[in-house]
Amino acid sequence: MGRLDAIDVGAKKLTVQTEFFTRPAWRVETKVYLAGALKKVYTADVAATPEGELQRFIDEFHRTKLDEIVAGLRKLNP
């Protein structure tokens, strides 16, 4: 389960990857890469999330982080 988006930012590629992990506890991690270098990791504990809701949570978490990043980039380059 996961999501992956890539955006061109000038001459560099911004990649946002969200993955689900089961060990040591259920969690979702969103990793942000710029030009292939890891820049930031966001983590959410999903141990209490029902299994049937996981993909929707992953999609929403990924979209929220992607929207935050894009909004931040727009502030830098109005």
C-alpha positions in Angstrom: 0.0 0.0 0.0 1.3 3.4 -0.8 1.4 6.4 -3.1 4.1 8.1 -5.2 4.1 11.5 -6.9 6.9 13.4 -8.7 6.9 17.1 -9.5 9.5 19.2 -11.5 10.8 22.0 -9.3 13.0 24.0 -11.6 15.7 21.7 -12.9 15.2 19.2 -10.0 12.7 16.5 -9.4 10.7 16.5 -6.1 9.4 13.1 -5.2 6.9 12.4 -2.4 6.5 8.7 -1.5 4.1 7.4 1.1 4.4 3.8 2.4 2.6 1.6 5.0 4.8 -0.5 7.4 3.7 -3.2 9.8 6.8 -3.5 12.0 7.5 -2.7 14.7 3.9 -1.2 14.7 1.5 -0.2 12.0 2.6 3.2 10.7 2.6 5.4 7.5 5.7 7.2 6.4 5.9 10.0 3.8 9.4 10.6 2.5 10.2 13.7 0.6 13.2 13.6 -1.9 14.7 16.5 -3.9 17.0 15.5 -6.7 17.2 12.0 -5.2 18.3 13.1 -1.7 16.0 12.4 1.2 15.0 15.8 2.7 12.1 15.0 5.2 10.2 12.1 6.7 6.7 12.4 8.2 5.3 9.5 10.2 1.8 8.7 11.4 0.8 5.9 13.8 -2.0 3.9 12.3 -2.2 1.1 14.9 -5.8 2.1 15.8 -7.0 2.5 12.2 -9.3 -0.3 11.0 -7.7 -2.4 8.2 -10.5 -1.4 5.8 -9.7 2.3 6.3 -5.9 2.1 5.7 -5.8 2.9 2.0 -8.1 5.9 2.5 -5.9 7.1 5.4 -2.7 6.7 3.3 -4.3 8.6 0.4 -5.4 11.5 2.6 -2.1 11.6 4.5 -0.1 11.7 1.2 -2.4 14.3 -0.4 -2.2 16.5 2.7 1.6 16.4 2.8 1.8 17.0 -1.0 -0.5 20.0 -0.7 1.6 21.5 2.2 4.7 21.2 0.1 3.2 22.7 -3.0 1.8 25.6 -0.9 5.2 26.2 0.6 6.8 26.2 -2.9 4.2 28.7 -4.1 5.1 31.1 -1.2 8.7 31.0 -2.3 7.9 31.7 -5.9 4.7 33.8 -6.1 
